[in-house]
Amino acid sequence: MIYPRRFLLSAPGEAFELSVNASAKGCCIYLAPDDLQQMVGQMISGDIEGGDRVDGNIWTVALPLNASDFGRKIEAVSNNDTNADAQEITALLAELIGRIQGLDQALPFKRPSARRELIARLETARAFLLEAADRPVSLEDLAQAACLSRYHLSRSFALAYGVPPLRFHQNIRLDAAAKRVRAGEPIDVVASDLRFSNLSSFSRAYARRHGCRPSTDQL
C-alpha cells in the first residue's frame, strides 16, 4: 500500500504489487530514451553528488514526496501548480537516484529487500525533520513517524546521513537561523522562533555549527 504523500520509484520491467485507494490521485512520468540516456550519463560521470558510485540500476522503493526536490516537483505538477520540462524532471530524478543508491551502499544489510524498506523509513524520518525545522523534535516522535525503534533509527540514520537524527535536525534549524541572522533579524527573535530554550543555548549551538557566535555573524 502506498500511503498519502508517497511515490513509487521503480525500475522499468520490475514486477511489484500495488494497492491503491479509489480516491487516490497521482501522475506517471515516462522519459524518452534520450532523457534516460542523459540521466544515466549524469549518474555515471559523477556530475551529481554520489554519481561516481552509481551503476544505473534502479529498484522499486516507496519514498516520501517531501524528502526530495523530485518528489516536491511531481507533487506540484500533479496538483497543476507548476510546469516542468523533461530535462528538469530528468535532472531531479537522476539526483534522487544517485542519493538513494548512495544510501543503499551505506547500509550494511545483506538482504536487498531489508535495505530498501529501511531506506524508505529513513527517508520518511528525514522528511519529518525537514518539515519540523521550526520546532524541536523528540527521538520518540521521530521513531514513531518512521516506524523504527529509537536505537535502530539512531544507528541507521547516522550510517545513512553521517550524523544522528537529532543532530541532523539541529543542523537544519541552525542553517535556517544563519540565513535570518545574516539578513539582520534580531538574534533573540530568531532564537525564540526556533524554540531554543534560551539565548545562551542558541548561541552555543550556533557557534558549534557555524564557527562563530550569531552576534559575530550579524556584523
mmCIF file of the C-alpha atoms, coordinates in Angstrom:
data_MODEL
# 
_entry.id   MODEL 
# 
loop_
_atom_site.group_PDB 
_atom_site.id 
_atom_site.type_symbol 
_atom_site.label_atom_id 
_atom_site.label_alt_id 
_atom_site.label_comp_id 
_atom_site.label_asym_id 
_atom_site.label_entity_id 
_atom_site.label_seq_id 
_atom_site.pdbx_PDB_ins_code 
_atom_site.Cartn_x 
_atom_site.Cartn_y 
_atom_site.Cartn_z 
_atom_site.occupancy 
_atom_site.B_iso_or_equiv 
_atom_site.pdbx_formal_charge 
_atom_site.auth_seq_id 
_atom_site.auth_comp_id 
_atom_site.auth_asym_id 
_atom_site.auth_atom_id 
_atom_site.pdbx_PDB_model_num 
ATOM 1   C CA . MET A 1 1   ? 0.000   0.000  0.000   1.00 0.00 ? 1   MET A CA 1 
ATOM 2   C CA . ILE A 1 2   ? 1.290   3.461  -0.899  1.00 0.00 ? 2   ILE A CA 1 
ATOM 3   C CA . TYR A 1 3   ? 0.186   5.959  1.727   1.00 0.00 ? 3   TYR A CA 1 
ATOM 4   C CA . PRO A 1 4   ? -0.608  9.653  1.103   1.00 0.00 ? 4   PRO A CA 1 
ATOM 5   C CA . ARG A 1 5   ? 2.299   11.888 0.100   1.00 0.00 ? 5   ARG A CA 1 
ATOM 6   C CA . ARG A 1 6   ? 4.428   8.968  -1.092  1.00 0.00 ? 6   ARG A CA 1 
ATOM 7   C CA . PHE A 1 7   ? 5.541   7.970  -4.552  1.00 0.00 ? 7   PHE A CA 1 
ATOM 8   C CA . LEU A 1 8   ? 6.929   4.770  -6.017  1.00 0.00 ? 8   LEU A CA 1 
ATOM 9   C CA . LEU A 1 9   ? 10.308  4.765  -7.723  1.00 0.00 ? 9   LEU A CA 1 
ATOM 10  C CA . SER A 1 10  ? 10.607  1.614  -9.812  1.00 0.00 ? 10  SER A CA 1 
ATOM 11  C CA . ALA A 1 11  ? 12.883  0.120  -12.437 1.00 0.00 ? 11  ALA A CA 1 
ATOM 12  C CA . PRO A 1 12  ? 11.466  -0.452 -15.930 1.00 0.00 ? 12  PRO A CA 1 
ATOM 13  C CA . GLY A 1 13  ? 10.219  -4.022 -16.181 1.00 0.00 ? 13  GLY A CA 1 
ATOM 14  C CA . GLU A 1 14  ? 10.491  -4.750 -12.433 1.00 0.00 ? 14  GLU A CA 1 
ATOM 15  C CA . ALA A 1 15  ? 7.409   -6.534 -11.104 1.00 0.00 ? 15  ALA A CA 1 
ATOM 16  C CA . PHE A 1 16  ? 5.637   -5.274 -7.965  1.00 0.00 ? 16  PHE A CA 1 
ATOM 17  C CA . GLU A 1 17  ? 2.193   -5.385 -6.366  1.00 0.00 ? 17  GLU A CA 1 
ATOM 18  C CA . LEU A 1 18  ? 0.368   -2.168 -5.551  1.00 0.00 ? 18  LEU A CA 1 
ATOM 19  C CA . SER A 1 19  ? -2.887  -1.444 -3.738  1.00 0.00 ? 19  SER A CA 1 
ATOM 20  C CA . VAL A 1 20  ? -4.421  1.960  -4.488  1.00 0.00 ? 20  VAL A CA 1 
ATOM 21  C CA . ASN A 1 21  ? -7.278  3.689  -2.708  1.00 0.00 ? 21  ASN A CA 1 
ATOM 22  C CA . ALA A 1 22  ? -10.160 4.502  -5.048  1.00 0.00 ? 22  ALA A CA 1 
ATOM 23  C CA . SER A 1 23  ? -9.855  8.214  -4.234  1.00 0.00 ? 23  SER A CA 1 
ATOM 24  C CA . ALA A 1 24  ? -6.089  8.349  -4.781  1.00 0.00 ? 24  ALA A CA 1 
ATOM 25  C CA . LYS A 1 25  ? -4.584  10.712 -7.307  1.00 0.00 ? 25  LYS A CA 1 
ATOM 26  C CA . GLY A 1 26  ? -1.153  10.885 -8.847  1.00 0.00 ? 26  GLY A CA 1 
ATOM 27  C CA . CYS A 1 27  ? 0.813   11.010 -12.055 1.00 0.00 ? 27  CYS A CA 1 
ATOM 28  C CA . CYS A 1 28  ? 3.049   8.726  -14.097 1.00 0.00 ? 28  CYS A CA 1 
ATOM 29  C CA . ILE A 1 29  ? 6.255   10.042 -15.642 1.00 0.00 ? 29  ILE A CA 1 
ATOM 30  C CA . TYR A 1 30  ? 7.650   8.445  -18.789 1.00 0.00 ? 30  TYR A CA 1 
ATOM 31  C CA . LEU A 1 31  ? 11.054  9.550  -20.012 1.00 0.00 ? 31  LEU A CA 1 
ATOM 32  C CA . ALA A 1 32  ? 12.094  9.361  -23.639 1.00 0.00 ? 32  ALA A CA 1 
ATOM 33  C CA . PRO A 1 33  ? 15.181  7.239  -24.478 1.00 0.00 ? 33  PRO A CA 1 
ATOM 34  C CA . ASP A 1 34  ? 17.285  10.379 -24.931 1.00 0.00 ? 34  ASP A CA 1 
ATOM 35  C CA . ASP A 1 35  ? 16.292  11.609 -21.465 1.00 0.00 ? 35  ASP A CA 1 
ATOM 36  C CA . LEU A 1 36  ? 17.096  8.241  -19.896 1.00 0.00 ? 36  LEU A CA 1 
ATOM 37  C CA . GLN A 1 37  ? 20.478  8.182  -21.619 1.00 0.00 ? 37  GLN A CA 1 
ATOM 38  C CA . GLN A 1 38  ? 21.219  11.694 -20.329 1.00 0.00 ? 38  GLN A CA 1 
ATOM 39  C CA . MET A 1 39  ? 20.186  10.724 -16.813 1.00 0.00 ? 39  MET A CA 1 
ATOM 40  C CA . VAL A 1 40  ? 22.381  7.617  -16.724 1.00 0.00 ? 40  VAL A CA 1 
ATOM 41  C CA . GLY A 1 41  ? 25.239  9.598  -18.243 1.00 0.00 ? 41  GLY A CA 1 
ATOM 42  C CA . GLN A 1 42  ? 24.989  12.168 -15.451 1.00 0.00 ? 42  GLN A CA 1 
ATOM 43  C CA . MET A 1 43  ? 24.947  9.450  -12.821 1.00 0.00 ? 43  MET A CA 1 
ATOM 44  C CA . ILE A 1 44  ? 27.951  7.571  -14.156 1.00 0.00 ? 44  ILE A CA 1 
ATOM 45  C CA . SER A 1 45  ? 30.035  10.682 -14.829 1.00 0.00 ? 45  SER A CA 1 
ATOM 46  C CA . GLY A 1 46  ? 29.661  11.893 -11.259 1.00 0.00 ? 46  GLY A CA 1 
ATOM 47  C CA . ASP A 1 47  ? 28.045  15.182 -12.268 1.00 0.00 ? 47  ASP A CA 1 
ATOM 48  C CA . ILE A 1 48  ? 25.692  14.777 -9.328  1.00 0.00 ? 48  ILE A CA 1 
ATOM 49  C CA . GLU A 1 49  ? 26.503  14.025 -5.722  1.00 0.00 ? 49  GLU A CA 1 
ATOM 50  C CA . GLY A 1 50  ? 27.136  10.310 -5.369  1.00 0.00 ? 50  GLY A CA 1 
ATOM 51  C CA . GLY A 1 51  ? 27.162  9.843  -9.131  1.00 0.00 ? 51  GLY A CA 1 
ATOM 52  C CA . ASP A 1 52  ? 30.531  8.102  -9.245  1.00 0.00 ? 52  ASP A CA 1 
ATOM 53  C CA . ARG A 1 53  ? 29.115  5.277  -7.100  1.00 0.00 ? 53  ARG A CA 1 
ATOM 54  C CA . VAL A 1 54  ? 26.053  4.621  -9.248  1.00 0.00 ? 54  VAL A CA 1 
ATOM 55  C CA . ASP A 1 55  ? 25.818  1.890  -11.874 1.00 0.00 ? 55  ASP A CA 1 
ATOM 56  C CA . GLY A 1 56  ? 22.404  2.866  -13.260 1.00 0.00 ? 56  GLY A CA 1 
ATOM 57  C CA . ASN A 1 57  ? 20.427  0.041  -11.631 1.00 0.00 ? 57  ASN A CA 1 
ATOM 58  C CA . ILE A 1 58  ? 17.156  1.057  -10.032 1.00 0.00 ? 58  ILE A CA 1 
ATOM 59  C CA . TRP A 1 59  ? 14.785  -0.952 -7.854  1.00 0.00 ? 59  TRP A CA 1 
ATOM 60  C CA . THR A 1 60  ? 11.308  -0.393 -6.519  1.00 0.00 ? 60  THR A CA 1 
ATOM 61  C CA . VAL A 1 61  ? 11.055  1.656  -3.327  1.00 0.00 ? 61  VAL A CA 1 
ATOM 62  C CA . ALA A 1 62  ? 8.340   3.876  -1.836  1.00 0.00 ? 62  ALA A CA 1 
ATOM 63  C CA . LEU A 1 63  ? 9.571   7.354  -0.914  1.00 0.00 ? 63  LEU A CA 1 
ATOM 64  C CA . PRO A 1 64  ? 8.007   10.435 0.712   1.00 0.00 ? 64  PRO A CA 1 
ATOM 65  C CA . LEU A 1 65  ? 7.224   13.271 -1.678  1.00 0.00 ? 65  LEU A CA 1 
ATOM 66  C CA . ASN A 1 66  ? 8.610   15.960 0.612   1.00 0.00 ? 66  ASN A CA 1 
ATOM 67  C CA . ALA A 1 67  ? 12.051  14.373 1.072   1.00 0.00 ? 67  ALA A CA 1 
ATOM 68  C CA . SER A 1 68  ? 13.431  15.392 -2.345  1.00 0.00 ? 68  SER A CA 1 
ATOM 69  C CA . ASP A 1 69  ? 13.239  18.123 -4.967  1.00 0.00 ? 69  ASP A CA 1 
ATOM 70  C CA . PHE A 1 70  ? 11.975  15.483 -7.401  1.00 0.00 ? 70  PHE A CA 1 
ATOM 71  C CA . GLY A 1 71  ? 9.131   14.461 -5.089  1.00 0.00 ? 71  GLY A CA 1 
ATOM 72  C CA . ARG A 1 72  ? 8.107   18.056 -4.458  1.00 0.00 ? 72  ARG A CA 1 
ATOM 73  C CA . LYS A 1 73  ? 8.188   18.779 -8.175  1.00 0.00 ? 73  LYS A CA 1 
ATOM 74  C CA . ILE A 1 74  ? 5.968   15.862 -9.182  1.00 0.00 ? 74  ILE A CA 1 
ATOM 75  C CA . GLU A 1 75  ? 3.559   16.736 -6.359  1.00 0.00 ? 75  GLU A CA 1 
ATOM 76  C CA . ALA A 1 76  ? 3.325   20.290 -7.692  1.00 0.00 ? 76  ALA A CA 1 
ATOM 77  C CA . VAL A 1 77  ? 2.857   19.050 -11.259 1.00 0.00 ? 77  VAL A CA 1 
ATOM 78  C CA . SER A 1 78  ? 0.119   16.610 -10.207 1.00 0.00 ? 78  SER A CA 1 
ATOM 79  C CA . ASN A 1 79  ? -1.658  19.498 -8.430  1.00 0.00 ? 79  ASN A CA 1 
ATOM 80  C CA . ASN A 1 80  ? -1.340  21.707 -11.534 1.00 0.00 ? 80  ASN A CA 1 
ATOM 81  C CA . ASP A 1 81  ? 0.757   24.178 -9.547  1.00 0.00 ? 81  ASP A CA 1 
ATOM 82  C CA . THR A 1 82  ? 3.681   24.302 -11.944 1.00 0.00 ? 82  THR A CA 1 
ATOM 83  C CA . ASN A 1 83  ? 5.066   23.052 -15.226 1.00 0.00 ? 83  ASN A CA 1 
ATOM 84  C CA . ALA A 1 84  ? 8.263   21.083 -15.672 1.00 0.00 ? 84  ALA A CA 1 
ATOM 85  C CA . ASP A 1 85  ? 10.077  20.086 -18.831 1.00 0.00 ? 85  ASP A CA 1 
ATOM 86  C CA . ALA A 1 86  ? 11.666  16.702 -19.443 1.00 0.00 ? 86  ALA A CA 1 
ATOM 87  C CA . GLN A 1 87  ? 15.196  17.931 -18.811 1.00 0.00 ? 87  GLN A CA 1 
ATOM 88  C CA . GLU A 1 88  ? 14.288  19.340 -15.403 1.00 0.00 ? 88  GLU A CA 1 
ATOM 89  C CA . ILE A 1 89  ? 12.499  16.130 -14.383 1.00 0.00 ? 89  ILE A CA 1 
ATOM 90  C CA . THR A 1 90  ? 15.423  14.083 -15.672 1.00 0.00 ? 90  THR A CA 1 
ATOM 91  C CA . ALA A 1 91  ? 17.971  16.068 -13.671 1.00 0.00 ? 91  ALA A CA 1 
ATOM 92  C CA . LEU A 1 92  ? 15.942  15.883 -10.455 1.00 0.00 ? 92  LEU A CA 1 
ATOM 93  C CA . LEU A 1 93  ? 15.311  12.165 -10.902 1.00 0.00 ? 93  LEU A CA 1 
ATOM 94  C CA . ALA A 1 94  ? 18.976  11.465 -11.575 1.00 0.00 ? 94  ALA A CA 1 
ATOM 95  C CA . GLU A 1 95  ? 19.947  13.359 -8.431  1.00 0.00 ? 95  GLU A CA 1 
ATOM 96  C CA . LEU A 1 96  ? 17.416  11.407 -6.384  1.00 0.00 ? 96  LEU A CA 1 
ATOM 97  C CA . ILE A 1 97  ? 18.522  8.030  -7.739  1.00 0.00 ? 97  ILE A CA 1 
ATOM 98  C CA . GLY A 1 98  ? 22.140  8.849  -7.026  1.00 0.00 ? 98  GLY A CA 1 
ATOM 99  C CA . ARG A 1 99  ? 21.327  9.777  -3.435  1.00 0.00 ? 99  ARG A CA 1 
ATOM 100 C CA . ILE A 1 100 ? 19.130  6.720  -2.814  1.00 0.00 ? 100 ILE A CA 1 
ATOM 101 C CA . GLN A 1 101 ? 21.701  4.342  -4.231  1.00 0.00 ? 101 GLN A CA 1 
ATOM 102 C CA . GLY A 1 102 ? 24.344  6.009  -2.084  1.00 0.00 ? 102 GLY A CA 1 
ATOM 103 C CA . LEU A 1 103 ? 22.173  5.172  0.922   1.00 0.00 ? 103 LEU A CA 1 
ATOM 104 C CA . ASP A 1 104 ? 21.844  1.612  -0.333  1.00 0.00 ? 104 ASP A CA 1 
ATOM 105 C CA . GLN A 1 105 ? 25.606  1.211  -0.255  1.00 0.00 ? 105 GLN A CA 1 
ATOM 106 C CA . ALA A 1 106 ? 25.941  2.846  3.160   1.00 0.00 ? 106 ALA A CA 1 
ATOM 107 C CA . LEU A 1 107 ? 23.616  0.427  4.966   1.00 0.00 ? 107 LEU A CA 1 
ATOM 108 C CA . PRO A 1 108 ? 25.212  -2.916 5.949   1.00 0.00 ? 108 PRO A CA 1 
ATOM 109 C CA . PHE A 1 109 ? 22.234  -5.204 5.358   1.00 0.00 ? 109 PHE A CA 1 
ATOM 110 C CA . LYS A 1 110 ? 22.723  -8.322 3.281   1.00 0.00 ? 110 LYS A CA 1 
ATOM 111 C CA . ARG A 1 111 ? 19.124  -8.652 2.083   1.00 0.00 ? 111 ARG A CA 1 
ATOM 112 C CA . PRO A 1 112 ? 18.301  -6.032 -0.583  1.00 0.00 ? 112 PRO A CA 1 
ATOM 113 C CA . SER A 1 113 ? 14.646  -6.027 0.463   1.00 0.00 ? 113 SER A CA 1 
ATOM 114 C CA . ALA A 1 114 ? 15.629  -5.108 4.027   1.00 0.00 ? 114 ALA A CA 1 
ATOM 115 C CA . ARG A 1 115 ? 17.794  -2.209 2.802   1.00 0.00 ? 115 ARG A CA 1 
ATOM 116 C CA . ARG A 1 116 ? 15.028  -0.888 0.562   1.00 0.00 ? 116 ARG A CA 1 
ATOM 117 C CA . GLU A 1 117 ? 12.478  -0.947 3.349   1.00 0.00 ? 117 GLU A CA 1 
ATOM 118 C CA . LEU A 1 118 ? 14.916  0.738  5.723   1.00 0.00 ? 118 LEU A CA 1 
ATOM 119 C CA . ILE A 1 119 ? 15.753  3.421  3.151   1.00 0.00 ? 119 ILE A CA 1 
ATOM 120 C CA . ALA A 1 120 ? 12.044  4.191  2.773   1.00 0.00 ? 120 ALA A CA 1 
ATOM 121 C CA . ARG A 1 121 ? 11.684  4.543  6.544   1.00 0.00 ? 121 ARG A CA 1 
ATOM 122 C CA . LEU A 1 122 ? 14.831  6.644  6.909   1.00 0.00 ? 122 LEU A CA 1 
ATOM 123 C CA . GLU A 1 123 ? 13.670  8.939  4.132   1.00 0.00 ? 123 GLU A CA 1 
ATOM 124 C CA . THR A 1 124 ? 10.371  9.273  5.980   1.00 0.00 ? 124 THR A CA 1 
ATOM 125 C CA . ALA A 1 125 ? 12.306  10.292 9.104   1.00 0.00 ? 125 ALA A CA 1 
ATOM 126 C CA . ARG A 1 126 ? 14.405  12.734 7.099   1.00 0.00 ? 126 ARG A CA 1 
ATOM 127 C CA . ALA A 1 127 ? 11.284  14.310 5.561   1.00 0.00 ? 127 ALA A CA 1 
ATOM 128 C CA . PHE A 1 128 ? 9.747   14.598 9.032   1.00 0.00 ? 128 PHE A CA 1 
ATOM 129 C CA . LEU A 1 129 ? 12.811  16.507 10.232  1.00 0.00 ? 129 LEU A CA 1 
ATOM 130 C CA . LEU A 1 130 ? 12.872  18.777 7.186   1.00 0.00 ? 130 LEU A CA 1 
ATOM 131 C CA . GLU A 1 131 ? 9.263   19.787 7.790   1.00 0.00 ? 131 GLU A CA 1 
ATOM 132 C CA . ALA A 1 132 ? 9.901   20.387 11.502  1.00 0.00 ? 132 ALA A CA 1 
ATOM 133 C CA . ALA A 1 133 ? 12.625  22.996 11.062  1.00 0.00 ? 133 ALA A CA 1 
ATOM 134 C CA . ASP A 1 134 ? 10.652  25.477 13.167  1.00 0.00 ? 134 ASP A CA 1 
ATOM 135 C CA . ARG A 1 135 ? 10.265  23.331 16.279  1.00 0.00 ? 135 ARG A CA 1 
ATOM 136 C CA . PRO A 1 136 ? 12.067  20.799 18.481  1.00 0.00 ? 136 PRO A CA 1 
ATOM 137 C CA . VAL A 1 137 ? 11.533  17.103 17.766  1.00 0.00 ? 137 VAL A CA 1 
ATOM 138 C CA . SER A 1 138 ? 11.910  14.191 20.168  1.00 0.00 ? 138 SER A CA 1 
ATOM 139 C CA . LEU A 1 139 ? 13.544  10.928 19.164  1.00 0.00 ? 139 LEU A CA 1 
ATOM 140 C CA . GLU A 1 140 ? 10.373  9.160  20.274  1.00 0.00 ? 140 GLU A CA 1 
ATOM 141 C CA . ASP A 1 141 ? 8.211   11.192 17.874  1.00 0.00 ? 141 ASP A CA 1 
ATOM 142 C CA . LEU A 1 142 ? 10.649  10.600 15.042  1.00 0.00 ? 142 LEU A CA 1 
ATOM 143 C CA . ALA A 1 143 ? 10.876  6.856  15.695  1.00 0.00 ? 143 ALA A CA 1 
ATOM 144 C CA . GLN A 1 144 ? 7.095   6.640  15.689  1.00 0.00 ? 144 GLN A CA 1 
ATOM 145 C CA . ALA A 1 145 ? 6.867   8.506  12.367  1.00 0.00 ? 145 ALA A CA 1 
ATOM 146 C CA . ALA A 1 146 ? 9.447   6.198  10.788  1.00 0.00 ? 146 ALA A CA 1 
ATOM 147 C CA . CYS A 1 147 ? 8.076   3.009  12.415  1.00 0.00 ? 147 CYS A CA 1 
ATOM 148 C CA . LEU A 1 148 ? 11.505  2.120  13.811  1.00 0.00 ? 148 LEU A CA 1 
ATOM 149 C CA . SER A 1 149 ? 12.857  1.611  17.305  1.00 0.00 ? 149 SER A CA 1 
ATOM 150 C CA . ARG A 1 150 ? 14.819  4.552  18.699  1.00 0.00 ? 150 ARG A CA 1 
ATOM 151 C CA . TYR A 1 151 ? 18.033  2.514  18.726  1.00 0.00 ? 151 TYR A CA 1 
ATOM 152 C CA . HIS A 1 152 ? 17.609  1.226  15.171  1.00 0.00 ? 152 HIS A CA 1 
ATOM 153 C CA . LEU A 1 153 ? 16.651  4.686  13.936  1.00 0.00 ? 153 LEU A CA 1 
ATOM 154 C CA . SER A 1 154 ? 19.632  6.423  15.573  1.00 0.00 ? 154 SER A CA 1 
ATOM 155 C CA . ARG A 1 155 ? 22.151  3.856  14.372  1.00 0.00 ? 155 ARG A CA 1 
ATOM 156 C CA . SER A 1 156 ? 20.849  3.537  10.814  1.00 0.00 ? 156 SER A CA 1 
ATOM 157 C CA . PHE A 1 157 ? 20.247  7.276  10.344  1.00 0.00 ? 157 PHE A CA 1 
ATOM 158 C CA . ALA A 1 158 ? 23.846  8.045  11.330  1.00 0.00 ? 158 ALA A CA 1 
ATOM 159 C CA . LEU A 1 159 ? 25.148  5.426  8.879   1.00 0.00 ? 159 LEU A CA 1 
ATOM 160 C CA . ALA A 1 160 ? 22.983  6.775  6.078   1.00 0.00 ? 160 ALA A CA 1 
ATOM 161 C CA . TYR A 1 161 ? 23.352  10.547 6.558   1.00 0.00 ? 161 TYR A CA 1 
ATOM 162 C CA . GLY A 1 162 ? 26.573  10.904 8.538   1.00 0.00 ? 162 GLY A CA 1 
ATOM 163 C CA . VAL A 1 163 ? 25.094  12.334 11.763  1.00 0.00 ? 163 VAL A CA 1 
ATOM 164 C CA . PRO A 1 164 ? 22.498  11.160 14.315  1.00 0.00 ? 164 PRO A CA 1 
ATOM 165 C CA . PRO A 1 165 ? 18.915  12.281 13.592  1.00 0.00 ? 165 PRO A CA 1 
ATOM 166 C CA . LEU A 1 166 ? 18.621  14.928 16.296  1.00 0.00 ? 166 LEU A CA 1 
ATOM 167 C CA . ARG A 1 167 ? 21.949  16.485 15.279  1.00 0.00 ? 167 ARG A CA 1 
ATOM 168 C CA . PHE A 1 168 ? 20.760  16.433 11.644  1.00 0.00 ? 168 PHE A CA 1 
ATOM 169 C CA . HIS A 1 169 ? 17.614  18.253 12.747  1.00 0.00 ? 169 HIS A CA 1 
ATOM 170 C CA . GLN A 1 170 ? 19.526  20.811 14.791  1.00 0.00 ? 170 GLN A CA 1 
ATOM 171 C CA . ASN A 1 171 ? 21.796  21.488 11.807  1.00 0.00 ? 171 ASN A CA 1 
ATOM 172 C CA . ILE A 1 172 ? 18.734  22.187 9.640   1.00 0.00 ? 172 ILE A CA 1 
ATOM 173 C CA . ARG A 1 173 ? 17.417  24.627 12.223  1.00 0.00 ? 173 ARG A CA 1 
ATOM 174 C CA . LEU A 1 174 ? 20.775  26.346 12.679  1.00 0.00 ? 174 LEU A CA 1 
ATOM 175 C CA . ASP A 1 175 ? 21.258  26.709 8.924   1.00 0.00 ? 175 ASP A CA 1 
ATOM 176 C CA . ALA A 1 176 ? 17.851  28.375 8.728   1.00 0.00 ? 176 ALA A CA 1 
ATOM 177 C CA . ALA A 1 177 ? 18.820  30.561 11.682  1.00 0.00 ? 177 ALA A CA 1 
ATOM 178 C CA . ALA A 1 178 ? 22.041  31.671 9.977   1.00 0.00 ? 178 ALA A CA 1 
ATOM 179 C CA . LYS A 1 179 ? 20.134  32.963 6.939   1.00 0.00 ? 179 LYS A CA 1 
ATOM 180 C CA . ARG A 1 180 ? 17.910  35.059 9.168   1.00 0.00 ? 180 ARG A CA 1 
ATOM 181 C CA . VAL A 1 181 ? 20.745  36.326 11.370  1.00 0.00 ? 181 VAL A CA 1 
ATOM 182 C CA . ARG A 1 182 ? 22.834  37.317 8.352   1.00 0.00 ? 182 ARG A CA 1 
ATOM 183 C CA . ALA A 1 183 ? 19.811  39.126 6.935   1.00 0.00 ? 183 ALA A CA 1 
ATOM 184 C CA . GLY A 1 184 ? 19.788  41.318 10.035  1.00 0.00 ? 184 GLY A CA 1 
ATOM 185 C CA . GLU A 1 185 ? 16.930  39.845 12.066  1.00 0.00 ? 185 GLU A CA 1 
ATOM 186 C CA . PRO A 1 186 ? 17.235  40.253 15.859  1.00 0.00 ? 186 PRO A CA 1 
ATOM 187 C CA . ILE A 1 187 ? 19.054  37.272 17.358  1.00 0.00 ? 187 ILE A CA 1 
ATOM 188 C CA . ASP A 1 188 ? 16.644  36.881 20.249  1.00 0.00 ? 188 ASP A CA 1 
ATOM 189 C CA . VAL A 1 189 ? 13.687  36.761 17.838  1.00 0.00 ? 189 VAL A CA 1 
ATOM 190 C CA . VAL A 1 190 ? 15.352  34.065 15.728  1.00 0.00 ? 190 VAL A CA 1 
ATOM 191 C CA . ALA A 1 191 ? 16.186  32.009 18.810  1.00 0.00 ? 191 ALA A CA 1 
ATOM 192 C CA . SER A 1 192 ? 12.642  32.339 20.109  1.00 0.00 ? 192 SER A CA 1 
ATOM 193 C CA . ASP A 1 193 ? 11.035  31.469 16.775  1.00 0.00 ? 193 ASP A CA 1 
ATOM 194 C CA . LEU A 1 194 ? 13.124  28.298 16.562  1.00 0.00 ? 194 LEU A CA 1 
ATOM 195 C CA . ARG A 1 195 ? 12.128  27.477 20.154  1.00 0.00 ? 195 ARG A CA 1 
ATOM 196 C CA . PHE A 1 196 ? 15.566  27.313 21.720  1.00 0.00 ? 196 PHE A CA 1 
ATOM 197 C CA . SER A 1 197 ? 15.237  27.260 25.496  1.00 0.00 ? 197 SER A CA 1 
ATOM 198 C CA . ASN A 1 198 ? 17.314  30.419 25.916  1.00 0.00 ? 198 ASN A CA 1 
ATOM 199 C CA . LEU A 1 199 ? 19.658  32.748 24.043  1.00 0.00 ? 199 LEU A CA 1 
ATOM 200 C CA . SER A 1 200 ? 22.802  31.192 25.553  1.00 0.00 ? 200 SER A CA 1 
ATOM 201 C CA . SER A 1 201 ? 21.980  27.676 24.340  1.00 0.00 ? 201 SER A CA 1 
ATOM 202 C CA . PHE A 1 202 ? 21.161  29.075 20.899  1.00 0.00 ? 202 PHE A CA 1 
ATOM 203 C CA . SER A 1 203 ? 24.495  30.949 20.734  1.00 0.00 ? 203 SER A CA 1 
ATOM 204 C CA . ARG A 1 204 ? 26.486  27.868 21.764  1.00 0.00 ? 204 ARG A CA 1 
ATOM 205 C CA . ALA A 1 205 ? 24.736  25.634 19.245  1.00 0.00 ? 205 ALA A CA 1 
ATOM 206 C CA . TYR A 1 206 ? 25.131  28.290 16.540  1.00 0.00 ? 206 TYR A CA 1 
ATOM 207 C CA . ALA A 1 207 ? 28.865  28.563 17.224  1.00 0.00 ? 207 ALA A CA 1 
ATOM 208 C CA . ARG A 1 208 ? 29.331  24.775 17.011  1.00 0.00 ? 208 ARG A CA 1 
ATOM 209 C CA . ARG A 1 209 ? 27.591  24.702 13.647  1.00 0.00 ? 209 ARG A CA 1 
ATOM 210 C CA . HIS A 1 210 ? 28.914  27.882 12.004  1.00 0.00 ? 210 HIS A CA 1 
ATOM 211 C CA . GLY A 1 211 ? 32.214  28.551 13.771  1.00 0.00 ? 211 GLY A CA 1 
ATOM 212 C CA . CYS A 1 212 ? 31.189  31.858 15.305  1.00 0.00 ? 212 CYS A CA 1 
ATOM 213 C CA . ARG A 1 213 ? 28.501  33.276 17.547  1.00 0.00 ? 213 ARG A CA 1 
ATOM 214 C CA . PRO A 1 214 ? 25.428  34.811 15.924  1.00 0.00 ? 214 PRO A CA 1 
ATOM 215 C CA . SER A 1 215 ? 26.413  38.274 17.143  1.00 0.00 ? 215 SER A CA 1 
ATOM 216 C CA . THR A 1 216 ? 29.625  38.000 15.111  1.00 0.00 ? 216 THR A CA 1 
ATOM 217 C CA . ASP A 1 217 ? 27.800  36.715 12.041  1.00 0.00 ? 217 ASP A CA 1 
ATOM 218 C CA . GLN A 1 218 ? 25.478  39.690 12.079  1.00 0.00 ? 218 GLN A CA 1 
ATOM 219 C CA . LEU A 1 219 ? 28.234  42.301 11.859  1.00 0.00 ? 219 LEU A CA 1 
# 
